[in-house]
Amino acid sequence: MISLQFSAESGFVVLLSLLVGWAVYRHSTKNHPGQQGQGDLAVPIGAVAASVLILSFLFGMGDGSGATDTTPPAPSTSVTTRE
């Protein structure tokens, strides 16, 4: 079984980005030059992607500070000579 762990900041970024995408979609349905009720779907997808990127950098999730190295350090070797 695969378990994914998300931080609260990541959930907030995704939620806020989805709200931005929903607002852009609602705006495009009201101002679309075609038939009433049709909206442009590509623009909200781009808005969600852009807001995820911007918010994740704003909250410091893109700087790599959360990345941890799980590899054990290599043993050091030393050579001593006796005279």
mmCIF file as gemmi writes it, N, C-alpha and C atoms, coordinates in Angstrom:
data_model
loop_
_atom_site.group_PDB
_atom_site.id
_atom_site.type_symbol
_atom_site.label_atom_id
_atom_site.label_alt_id
_atom_site.label_comp_id
_atom_site.label_asym_id
_atom_site.label_entity_id
_atom_site.label_seq_id
_atom_site.pdbx_PDB_ins_code
_atom_site.Cartn_x
_atom_site.Cartn_y
_atom_site.Cartn_z
_atom_site.occupancy
_atom_site.B_iso_or_equiv
_atom_site.pdbx_formal_charge
_atom_site.auth_seq_id
_atom_site.auth_asym_id
_atom_site.pdbx_PDB_model_num
ATOM 1 N N . MET Axp A 1 ? 0.843 -1.172 0 1 0 ? 1 A 1
ATOM 2 C CA . MET Axp A 1 ? 0 0 0 1 0 ? 1 A 1
ATOM 3 C C . MET Axp A 1 ? 0.894 1.243 0 1 0 ? 1 A 1
ATOM 4 N N . ILE Axp A 2 ? 0.513 2.205 -0.793 1 0 ? 2 A 1
ATOM 5 C CA . ILE Axp A 2 ? 1.284 3.435 -0.903 1 0 ? 2 A 1
ATOM 6 C C . ILE Axp A 2 ? 0.614 4.504 -0.038 1 0 ? 2 A 1
ATOM 7 N N . SER Axp A 3 ? 1.399 5.115 0.797 1 0 ? 3 A 1
ATOM 8 C CA . SER Axp A 3 ? 0.866 6.208 1.603 1 0 ? 3 A 1
ATOM 9 C C . SER Axp A 3 ? 1.63 7.48 1.26 1 0 ? 3 A 1
ATOM 10 N N . LEU Axp A 4 ? 0.886 8.522 0.98 1 0 ? 4 A 1
ATOM 11 C CA . LEU Axp A 4 ? 1.475 9.81 0.656 1 0 ? 4 A 1
ATOM 12 C C . LEU Axp A 4 ? 1.278 10.741 1.843 1 0 ? 4 A 1
ATOM 13 N N . GLN Axp A 5 ? 2.31 11.473 2.16 1 0 ? 5 A 1
ATOM 14 C CA . GLN Axp A 5 ? 2.226 12.406 3.269 1 0 ? 5 A 1
ATOM 15 C C . GLN Axp A 5 ? 2.351 13.824 2.722 1 0 ? 5 A 1
ATOM 16 N N . PHE Axp A 6 ? 1.37 14.651 3.046 1 0 ? 6 A 1
ATOM 17 C CA . PHE Axp A 6 ? 1.359 16.031 2.613 1 0 ? 6 A 1
ATOM 18 C C . PHE Axp A 6 ? 1.421 16.932 3.834 1 0 ? 6 A 1
ATOM 19 N N . SER Axp A 7 ? 2.123 18.028 3.7 1 0 ? 7 A 1
ATOM 20 C CA . SER Axp A 7 ? 2.144 18.993 4.789 1 0 ? 7 A 1
ATOM 21 C C . SER Axp A 7 ? 0.908 19.883 4.685 1 0 ? 7 A 1
ATOM 22 N N . ALA Axp A 8 ? 0.636 20.592 5.73 1 0 ? 8 A 1
ATOM 23 C CA . ALA Axp A 8 ? -0.511 21.498 5.735 1 0 ? 8 A 1
ATOM 24 C C . ALA Axp A 8 ? -0.311 22.627 4.732 1 0 ? 8 A 1
ATOM 25 N N . GLU Axp A 9 ? 0.922 23.059 4.552 1 0 ? 9 A 1
ATOM 26 C CA . GLU Axp A 9 ? 1.206 24.118 3.59 1 0 ? 9 A 1
ATOM 27 C C . GLU Axp A 9 ? 0.896 23.664 2.171 1 0 ? 9 A 1
ATOM 28 N N . SER Axp A 10 ? 1.231 22.419 1.851 1 0 ? 10 A 1
ATOM 29 C CA . SER Axp A 10 ? 0.954 21.891 0.513 1 0 ? 10 A 1
ATOM 30 C C . SER Axp A 10 ? -0.543 21.817 0.254 1 0 ? 10 A 1
ATOM 31 N N . GLY Axp A 11 ? -1.288 21.384 1.227 1 0 ? 11 A 1
ATOM 32 C CA . GLY Axp A 11 ? -2.734 21.338 1.089 1 0 ? 11 A 1
ATOM 33 C C . GLY Axp A 11 ? -3.342 22.712 0.919 1 0 ? 11 A 1
ATOM 34 N N . PHE Axp A 12 ? -2.814 23.684 1.643 1 0 ? 12 A 1
ATOM 35 C CA . PHE Axp A 12 ? -3.294 25.059 1.523 1 0 ? 12 A 1
ATOM 36 C C . PHE Axp A 12 ? -3.005 25.614 0.142 1 0 ? 12 A 1
ATOM 37 N N . VAL Axp A 13 ? -1.823 25.333 -0.388 1 0 ? 13 A 1
ATOM 38 C CA . VAL Axp A 13 ? -1.45 25.808 -1.722 1 0 ? 13 A 1
ATOM 39 C C . VAL Axp A 13 ? -2.36 25.201 -2.779 1 0 ? 13 A 1
ATOM 40 N N . VAL Axp A 14 ? -2.626 23.91 -2.687 1 0 ? 14 A 1
ATOM 41 C CA . VAL Axp A 14 ? -3.492 23.254 -3.667 1 0 ? 14 A 1
ATOM 42 C C . VAL Axp A 14 ? -4.919 23.794 -3.556 1 0 ? 14 A 1
ATOM 43 N N . LEU Axp A 15 ? -5.425 23.946 -2.361 1 0 ? 15 A 1
ATOM 44 C CA . LEU Axp A 15 ? -6.781 24.458 -2.163 1 0 ? 15 A 1
ATOM 45 C C . LEU Axp A 15 ? -6.916 25.882 -2.695 1 0 ? 15 A 1
ATOM 46 N N . LEU Axp A 16 ? -5.975 26.733 -2.37 1 0 ? 16 A 1
ATOM 47 C CA . LEU Axp A 16 ? -6.025 28.11 -2.833 1 0 ? 16 A 1
ATOM 48 C C . LEU Axp A 16 ? -5.886 28.187 -4.349 1 0 ? 16 A 1
ATOM 49 N N . SER Axp A 17 ? -5.064 27.333 -4.929 1 0 ? 17 A 1
ATOM 50 C CA . SER Axp A 17 ? -4.901 27.321 -6.38 1 0 ? 17 A 1
ATOM 51 C C . SER Axp A 17 ? -6.168 26.845 -7.085 1 0 ? 17 A 1
ATOM 52 N N . LEU Axp A 18 ? -6.845 25.861 -6.507 1 0 ? 18 A 1
ATOM 53 C CA . LEU Axp A 18 ? -8.111 25.413 -7.085 1 0 ? 18 A 1
ATOM 54 C C . LEU Axp A 18 ? -9.177 26.504 -7.002 1 0 ? 18 A 1
ATOM 55 N N . LEU Axp A 19 ? -9.16 27.279 -5.931 1 0 ? 19 A 1
ATOM 56 C CA . LEU Axp A 19 ? -10.097 28.4 -5.82 1 0 ? 19 A 1
ATOM 57 C C . LEU Axp A 19 ? -9.799 29.462 -6.879 1 0 ? 19 A 1
ATOM 58 N N . VAL Axp A 20 ? -8.527 29.709 -7.145 1 0 ? 20 A 1
ATOM 59 C CA . VAL Axp A 20 ? -8.148 30.657 -8.2 1 0 ? 20 A 1
ATOM 60 C C . VAL Axp A 20 ? -8.633 30.141 -9.553 1 0 ? 20 A 1
ATOM 61 N N . GLY Axp A 21 ? -8.418 28.867 -9.833 1 0 ? 21 A 1
ATOM 62 C CA . GLY Axp A 21 ? -8.871 28.284 -11.086 1 0 ? 21 A 1
ATOM 63 C C . GLY Axp A 21 ? -10.38 28.349 -11.238 1 0 ? 21 A 1
ATOM 64 N N . TRP Axp A 22 ? -11.119 28.086 -10.155 1 0 ? 22 A 1
ATOM 65 C CA . TRP Axp A 22 ? -12.577 28.167 -10.195 1 0 ? 22 A 1
ATOM 66 C C . TRP Axp A 22 ? -13.029 29.596 -10.482 1 0 ? 22 A 1
ATOM 67 N N . ALA Axp A 23 ? -12.383 30.578 -9.853 1 0 ? 23 A 1
ATOM 68 C CA . ALA Axp A 23 ? -12.75 31.98 -10.082 1 0 ? 23 A 1
ATOM 69 C C . ALA Axp A 23 ? -12.458 32.393 -11.523 1 0 ? 23 A 1
ATOM 70 N N . VAL Axp A 24 ? -11.355 31.947 -12.074 1 0 ? 24 A 1
ATOM 71 C CA . VAL Axp A 24 ? -11.022 32.277 -13.463 1 0 ? 24 A 1
ATOM 72 C C . VAL Axp A 24 ? -12.022 31.613 -14.404 1 0 ? 24 A 1
ATOM 73 N N . TYR Axp A 25 ? -12.404 30.383 -14.123 1 0 ? 25 A 1
ATOM 74 C CA . TYR Axp A 25 ? -13.382 29.697 -14.965 1 0 ? 25 A 1
ATOM 75 C C . TYR Axp A 25 ? -14.739 30.397 -14.917 1 0 ? 25 A 1
ATOM 76 N N . ARG Axp A 26 ? -15.179 30.763 -13.718 1 0 ? 26 A 1
ATOM 77 C CA . ARG Axp A 26 ? -16.459 31.467 -13.597 1 0 ? 26 A 1
ATOM 78 C C . ARG Axp A 26 ? -16.424 32.797 -14.341 1 0 ? 26 A 1
ATOM 79 N N . HIS Axp A 27 ? -15.295 33.478 -14.292 1 0 ? 27 A 1
ATOM 80 C CA . HIS Axp A 27 ? -15.157 34.743 -15.005 1 0 ? 27 A 1
ATOM 81 C C . HIS Axp A 27 ? -15.184 34.513 -16.515 1 0 ? 27 A 1
ATOM 82 N N . SER Axp A 28 ? -14.567 33.415 -16.972 1 0 ? 28 A 1
ATOM 83 C CA . SER Axp A 28 ? -14.535 33.154 -18.414 1 0 ? 28 A 1
ATOM 84 C C . SER Axp A 28 ? -15.901 32.721 -18.944 1 0 ? 28 A 1
ATOM 85 N N . THR Axp A 29 ? -16.743 32.098 -18.098 1 0 ? 29 A 1
ATOM 86 C CA . THR Axp A 29 ? -18.081 31.728 -18.572 1 0 ? 29 A 1
ATOM 87 C C . THR Axp A 29 ? -18.965 32.957 -18.727 1 0 ? 29 A 1
ATOM 88 N N . LYS Axp A 30 ? -18.744 33.959 -17.904 1 0 ? 30 A 1
ATOM 89 C CA . LYS Axp A 30 ? -19.555 35.179 -18.005 1 0 ? 30 A 1
ATOM 90 C C . LYS Axp A 30 ? -19.1 36.077 -19.149 1 0 ? 30 A 1
ATOM 91 N N . ASN Axp A 31 ? -17.812 36.031 -19.491 1 0 ? 31 A 1
ATOM 92 C CA . ASN Axp A 31 ? -17.267 36.956 -20.483 1 0 ? 31 A 1
ATOM 93 C C . ASN Axp A 31 ? -16.822 36.261 -21.764 1 0 ? 31 A 1
ATOM 94 N N . HIS Axp A 32 ? -17.274 35.038 -21.997 1 0 ? 32 A 1
ATOM 95 C CA . HIS Axp A 32 ? -16.89 34.291 -23.196 1 0 ? 32 A 1
ATOM 96 C C . HIS Axp A 32 ? -17.701 34.829 -24.381 1 0 ? 32 A 1
ATOM 97 N N . PRO Axp A 33 ? -17.031 35.072 -25.54 1 0 ? 33 A 1
ATOM 98 C CA . PRO Axp A 33 ? -17.769 35.619 -26.676 1 0 ? 33 A 1
ATOM 99 C C . PRO Axp A 33 ? -18.678 34.604 -27.375 1 0 ? 33 A 1
ATOM 100 N N . GLY Axp A 34 ? -18.558 33.324 -27.083 1 0 ? 34 A 1
ATOM 101 C CA . GLY Axp A 34 ? -19.36 32.297 -27.739 1 0 ? 34 A 1
ATOM 102 C C . GLY Axp A 34 ? -20.734 32.171 -27.101 1 0 ? 34 A 1
ATOM 103 N N . GLN Axp A 35 ? -21.293 30.953 -27.158 1 0 ? 35 A 1
ATOM 104 C CA . GLN Axp A 35 ? -22.594 30.711 -26.555 1 0 ? 35 A 1
ATOM 105 C C . GLN Axp A 35 ? -22.537 30.935 -25.052 1 0 ? 35 A 1
ATOM 106 N N . GLN Axp A 36 ? -23.666 31.348 -24.53 1 0 ? 36 A 1
ATOM 107 C CA . GLN Axp A 36 ? -23.743 31.56 -23.086 1 0 ? 36 A 1
ATOM 108 C C . GLN Axp A 36 ? -23.632 30.213 -22.363 1 0 ? 36 A 1
ATOM 109 N N . GLY Axp A 37 ? -22.833 30.144 -21.322 1 0 ? 37 A 1
ATOM 110 C CA . GLY Axp A 37 ? -22.679 28.922 -20.555 1 0 ? 37 A 1
ATOM 111 C C . GLY Axp A 37 ? -21.42 28.147 -20.893 1 0 ? 37 A 1
ATOM 112 N N . GLN Axp A 38 ? -20.76 28.493 -22.003 1 0 ? 38 A 1
ATOM 113 C CA . GLN Axp A 38 ? -19.503 27.827 -22.324 1 0 ? 38 A 1
ATOM 114 C C . GLN Axp A 38 ? -18.359 28.691 -21.826 1 0 ? 38 A 1
ATOM 115 N N . GLY Axp A 39 ? -17.404 28.041 -21.226 1 0 ? 39 A 1
ATOM 116 C CA . GLY Axp A 39 ? -16.247 28.761 -20.732 1 0 ? 39 A 1
ATOM 117 C C . GLY Axp A 39 ? -14.974 28.175 -21.302 1 0 ? 39 A 1
ATOM 118 N N . ASP Axp A 40 ? -13.93 28.941 -21.25 1 0 ? 40 A 1
ATOM 119 C CA . ASP Axp A 40 ? -12.635 28.48 -21.724 1 0 ? 40 A 1
ATOM 120 C C . ASP Axp A 40 ? -11.989 27.675 -20.611 1 0 ? 40 A 1
ATOM 121 N N . LEU Axp A 41 ? -11.639 26.424 -20.887 1 0 ? 41 A 1
ATOM 122 C CA . LEU Axp A 41 ? -11.085 25.546 -19.855 1 0 ? 41 A 1
ATOM 123 C C . LEU Axp A 41 ? -9.566 25.629 -19.773 1 0 ? 41 A 1
ATOM 124 N N . ALA Axp A 42 ? -8.905 26.042 -20.852 1 0 ? 42 A 1
ATOM 125 C CA . ALA Axp A 42 ? -7.439 26.08 -20.861 1 0 ? 42 A 1
ATOM 126 C C . ALA Axp A 42 ? -6.894 27.189 -19.964 1 0 ? 42 A 1
ATOM 127 N N . VAL Axp A 43 ? -7.56 28.306 -19.918 1 0 ? 43 A 1
ATOM 128 C CA . VAL Axp A 43 ? -7.079 29.431 -19.11 1 0 ? 43 A 1
ATOM 129 C C . VAL Axp A 43 ? -7.118 29.114 -17.615 1 0 ? 43 A 1
ATOM 130 N N . PRO Axp A 44 ? -8.193 28.529 -17.072 1 0 ? 44 A 1
ATOM 131 C CA . PRO Axp A 44 ? -8.171 28.178 -15.645 1 0 ? 44 A 1
ATOM 132 C C . PRO Axp A 44 ? -7.118 27.13 -15.301 1 0 ? 44 A 1
ATOM 133 N N . ILE Axp A 45 ? -6.867 26.184 -16.213 1 0 ? 45 A 1
ATOM 134 C CA . ILE Axp A 45 ? -5.818 25.194 -15.949 1 0 ? 45 A 1
ATOM 135 C C . ILE Axp A 45 ? -4.46 25.875 -15.852 1 0 ? 45 A 1
ATOM 136 N N . GLY Axp A 46 ? -4.213 26.813 -16.74 1 0 ? 46 A 1
ATOM 137 C CA . GLY Axp A 46 ? -2.968 27.586 -16.672 1 0 ? 46 A 1
ATOM 138 C C . GLY Axp A 46 ? -2.889 28.441 -15.422 1 0 ? 46 A 1
ATOM 139 N N . ALA Axp A 47 ? -4.024 28.989 -15.003 1 0 ? 47 A 1
ATOM 140 C CA . ALA Axp A 47 ? -4.049 29.807 -13.785 1 0 ? 47 A 1
ATOM 141 C C . ALA Axp A 47 ? -3.759 28.956 -12.553 1 0 ? 47 A 1
ATOM 142 N N . VAL Axp A 48 ? -4.305 27.736 -12.517 1 0 ? 48 A 1
ATOM 143 C CA . VAL Axp A 48 ? -4.032 26.839 -11.388 1 0 ? 48 A 1
ATOM 144 C C . VAL Axp A 48 ? -2.557 26.466 -11.358 1 0 ? 48 A 1
ATOM 145 N N . ALA Axp A 49 ? -1.987 26.132 -12.512 1 0 ? 49 A 1
ATOM 146 C CA . ALA Axp A 49 ? -0.571 25.759 -12.558 1 0 ? 49 A 1
ATOM 147 C C . ALA Axp A 49 ? 0.321 26.926 -12.144 1 0 ? 49 A 1
ATOM 148 N N . ALA Axp A 50 ? 0.005 28.118 -12.619 1 0 ? 50 A 1
ATOM 149 C CA . ALA Axp A 50 ? 0.806 29.291 -12.261 1 0 ? 50 A 1
ATOM 150 C C . ALA Axp A 50 ? 0.68 29.621 -10.777 1 0 ? 50 A 1
ATOM 151 N N . SER Axp A 51 ? -0.527 29.511 -10.226 1 0 ? 51 A 1
ATOM 152 C CA . SER Axp A 51 ? -0.689 29.84 -8.811 1 0 ? 51 A 1
ATOM 153 C C . SER Axp A 51 ? -0.044 28.787 -7.909 1 0 ? 51 A 1
ATOM 154 N N . VAL Axp A 52 ? -0.047 27.518 -8.319 1 0 ? 52 A 1
ATOM 155 C CA . VAL Axp A 52 ? 0.679 26.506 -7.536 1 0 ? 52 A 1
ATOM 156 C C . VAL Axp A 52 ? 2.16 26.842 -7.518 1 0 ? 52 A 1
ATOM 157 N N . LEU Axp A 53 ? 2.703 27.192 -8.675 1 0 ? 53 A 1
ATOM 158 C CA . LEU Axp A 53 ? 4.127 27.523 -8.749 1 0 ? 53 A 1
ATOM 159 C C . LEU Axp A 53 ? 4.463 28.741 -7.901 1 0 ? 53 A 1
ATOM 160 N N . ILE Axp A 54 ? 3.697 29.793 -8.047 1 0 ? 54 A 1
ATOM 161 C CA . ILE Axp A 54 ? 3.982 31.034 -7.322 1 0 ? 54 A 1
ATOM 162 C C . ILE Axp A 54 ? 3.797 30.85 -5.813 1 0 ? 54 A 1
ATOM 163 N N . LEU Axp A 55 ? 2.709 30.197 -5.408 1 0 ? 55 A 1
ATOM 164 C CA . LEU Axp A 55 ? 2.463 30.021 -3.974 1 0 ? 55 A 1
ATOM 165 C C . LEU Axp A 55 ? 3.47 29.072 -3.327 1 0 ? 55 A 1
ATOM 166 N N . SER Axp A 56 ? 3.909 28.057 -4.056 1 0 ? 56 A 1
ATOM 167 C CA . SER Axp A 56 ? 4.88 27.146 -3.454 1 0 ? 56 A 1
ATOM 168 C C . SER Axp A 56 ? 6.227 27.835 -3.26 1 0 ? 56 A 1
ATOM 169 N N . PHE Axp A 57 ? 6.602 28.71 -4.181 1 0 ? 57 A 1
ATOM 170 C CA . PHE Axp A 57 ? 7.828 29.48 -3.954 1 0 ? 57 A 1
ATOM 171 C C . PHE Axp A 57 ? 7.631 30.517 -2.854 1 0 ? 57 A 1
ATOM 172 N N . LEU Axp A 58 ? 6.43 31.086 -2.776 1 0 ? 58 A 1
ATOM 173 C CA . LEU Axp A 58 ? 6.139 32.078 -1.742 1 0 ? 58 A 1
ATOM 174 C C . LEU Axp A 58 ? 6.209 31.468 -0.347 1 0 ? 58 A 1
ATOM 175 N N . PHE Axp A 59 ? 5.698 30.241 -0.196 1 0 ? 59 A 1
ATOM 176 C CA . PHE Axp A 59 ? 5.74 29.566 1.089 1 0 ? 59 A 1
ATOM 177 C C . PHE Axp A 59 ? 7.024 28.788 1.322 1 0 ? 59 A 1
ATOM 178 N N . GLY Axp A 60 ? 7.984 28.862 0.417 1 0 ? 60 A 1
ATOM 179 C CA . GLY Axp A 60 ? 9.287 28.248 0.621 1 0 ? 60 A 1
ATOM 180 C C . GLY Axp A 60 ? 9.332 26.761 0.369 1 0 ? 60 A 1
ATOM 181 N N . MET Axp A 61 ? 8.403 26.245 -0.429 1 0 ? 61 A 1
ATOM 182 C CA . MET Axp A 61 ? 8.412 24.81 -0.701 1 0 ? 61 A 1
ATOM 183 C C . MET Axp A 61 ? 9.269 24.458 -1.905 1 0 ? 61 A 1
ATOM 184 N N . GLY Axp A 62 ? 9.735 25.417 -2.654 1 0 ? 62 A 1
ATOM 185 C CA . GLY Axp A 62 ? 10.514 25.131 -3.841 1 0 ? 62 A 1
ATOM 186 C C . GLY Axp A 62 ? 12.003 25.352 -3.68 1 0 ? 62 A 1
ATOM 187 N N . ASP Axp A 63 ? 12.455 25.679 -2.477 1 0 ? 63 A 1
ATOM 188 C CA . ASP Axp A 63 ? 13.869 25.977 -2.293 1 0 ? 63 A 1
ATOM 189 C C . ASP Axp A 63 ? 14.695 24.755 -1.918 1 0 ? 63 A 1
ATOM 190 N N . GLY Axp A 64 ? 14.065 23.621 -1.733 1 0 ? 64 A 1
ATOM 191 C CA . GLY Axp A 64 ? 14.792 22.399 -1.413 1 0 ? 64 A 1
ATOM 192 C C . GLY Axp A 64 ? 15.18 22.276 0.049 1 0 ? 64 A 1
ATOM 193 N N . SER Axp A 65 ? 14.704 23.17 0.885 1 0 ? 65 A 1
ATOM 194 C CA . SER Axp A 65 ? 15.067 23.112 2.302 1 0 ? 65 A 1
ATOM 195 C C . SER Axp A 65 ? 14.428 21.924 2.996 1 0 ? 65 A 1
ATOM 196 N N . GLY Axp A 66 ? 13.314 21.437 2.461 1 0 ? 66 A 1
ATOM 197 C CA . GLY Axp A 66 ? 12.648 20.305 3.083 1 0 ? 66 A 1
ATOM 198 C C . GLY Axp A 66 ? 13.227 18.967 2.66 1 0 ? 66 A 1
ATOM 199 N N . ALA Axp A 67 ? 14.088 18.976 1.663 1 0 ? 67 A 1
ATOM 200 C CA . ALA Axp A 67 ? 14.665 17.722 1.177 1 0 ? 67 A 1
ATOM 201 C C . ALA Axp A 67 ? 15.712 17.229 2.176 1 0 ? 67 A 1
ATOM 202 N N . THR Axp A 68 ? 15.619 15.971 2.496 1 0 ? 68 A 1
ATOM 203 C CA . THR Axp A 68 ? 16.59 15.376 3.412 1 0 ? 68 A 1
ATOM 204 C C . THR Axp A 68 ? 17.319 14.263 2.696 1 0 ? 68 A 1
ATOM 205 N N . ASP Axp A 69 ? 18.567 14.135 2.973 1 0 ? 69 A 1
ATOM 206 C CA . ASP Axp A 69 ? 19.38 13.088 2.373 1 0 ? 69 A 1
ATOM 207 C C . ASP Axp A 69 ? 19.352 11.879 3.291 1 0 ? 69 A 1
ATOM 208 N N . THR Axp A 70 ? 18.834 10.765 2.793 1 0 ? 70 A 1
ATOM 209 C CA . THR Axp A 70 ? 18.69 9.584 3.631 1 0 ? 70 A 1
ATOM 210 C C . THR Axp A 70 ? 19.831 8.596 3.452 1 0 ? 70 A 1
ATOM 211 N N . THR Axp A 71 ? 20.808 8.92 2.621 1 0 ? 71 A 1
ATOM 212 C CA . THR Axp A 71 ? 21.927 7.995 2.433 1 0 ? 71 A 1
ATOM 213 C C . THR Axp A 71 ? 22.891 8.144 3.591 1 0 ? 71 A 1
ATOM 214 N N . PRO Axp A 72 ? 23.394 7.039 4.111 1 0 ? 72 A 1
ATOM 215 C CA . PRO Axp A 72 ? 24.343 7.142 5.225 1 0 ? 72 A 1
ATOM 216 C C . PRO Axp A 72 ? 25.681 7.684 4.719 1 0 ? 72 A 1
ATOM 217 N N . PRO Axp A 73 ? 26.384 8.391 5.558 1 0 ? 73 A 1
ATOM 218 C CA . PRO Axp A 73 ? 27.679 8.922 5.126 1 0 ? 73 A 1
ATOM 219 C C . PRO Axp A 73 ? 28.678 7.782 4.91 1 0 ? 73 A 1
ATOM 220 N N . ALA Axp A 74 ? 29.548 7.994 3.95 1 0 ? 74 A 1
ATOM 221 C CA . ALA Axp A 74 ? 30.564 6.976 3.659 1 0 ? 74 A 1
ATOM 222 C C . ALA Axp A 74 ? 31.597 6.957 4.78 1 0 ? 74 A 1
ATOM 223 N N . PRO Axp A 75 ? 32.055 5.782 5.146 1 0 ? 75 A 1
ATOM 224 C CA . PRO Axp A 75 ? 33.065 5.73 6.207 1 0 ? 75 A 1
ATOM 225 C C . PRO Axp A 75 ? 34.371 6.363 5.73 1 0 ? 75 A 1
ATOM 226 N N . SER Axp A 76 ? 34.976 7.091 6.614 1 0 ? 76 A 1
ATOM 227 C CA . SER Axp A 76 ? 36.233 7.738 6.245 1 0 ? 76 A 1
ATOM 228 C C . SER Axp A 76 ? 37.394 6.782 6.553 1 0 ? 76 A 1
ATOM 229 N N . THR Axp A 77 ? 38.352 6.848 5.696 1 0 ? 77 A 1
ATOM 230 C CA . THR Axp A 77 ? 39.534 6.014 5.916 1 0 ? 77 A 1
ATOM 231 C C . THR Axp A 77 ? 40.725 6.919 6.163 1 0 ? 77 A 1
ATOM 232 N N . SER Axp A 78 ? 41.565 6.489 7.035 1 0 ? 78 A 1
ATOM 233 C CA . SER Axp A 78 ? 42.775 7.246 7.324 1 0 ? 78 A 1
ATOM 234 C C . SER Axp A 78 ? 43.958 6.271 7.333 1 0 ? 78 A 1
ATOM 235 N N . VAL Axp A 79 ? 45.043 6.747 6.823 1 0 ? 79 A 1
ATOM 236 C CA . VAL Axp A 79 ? 46.252 5.938 6.775 1 0 ? 79 A 1
ATOM 237 C C . VAL Axp A 79 ? 47.254 6.52 7.77 1 0 ? 79 A 1
ATOM 238 N N . THR Axp A 80 ? 47.725 5.663 8.662 1 0 ? 80 A 1
ATOM 239 C CA . THR Axp A 80 ? 48.734 6.119 9.61 1 0 ? 80 A 1
ATOM 240 C C . THR Axp A 80 ? 49.981 5.27 9.401 1 0 ? 80 A 1
ATOM 241 N N . THR Axp A 81 ? 51.082 5.908 9.503 1 0 ? 81 A 1
ATOM 242 C CA . THR Axp A 81 ? 52.358 5.185 9.381 1 0 ? 81 A 1
ATOM 243 C C . THR Axp A 81 ? 53.137 5.372 10.667 1 0 ? 81 A 1
ATOM 244 N N . ARG Axp A 82 ? 53.834 4.341 11.072 1 0 ? 82 A 1
ATOM 245 C CA . ARG Axp A 82 ? 54.662 4.413 12.272 1 0 ? 82 A 1
ATOM 246 C C . ARG Axp A 82 ? 56.117 4.261 11.865 1 0 ? 82 A 1
ATOM 247 N N . GLU Axp A 83 ? 56.897 5.031 12.453 1 0 ? 83 A 1
ATOM 248 C CA . GLU Axp A 83 ? 58.334 4.942 12.171 1 0 ? 83 A 1
ATOM 249 C C . GLU Axp A 83 ? 59.097 4.443 13.342 1 0 ? 83 A 1
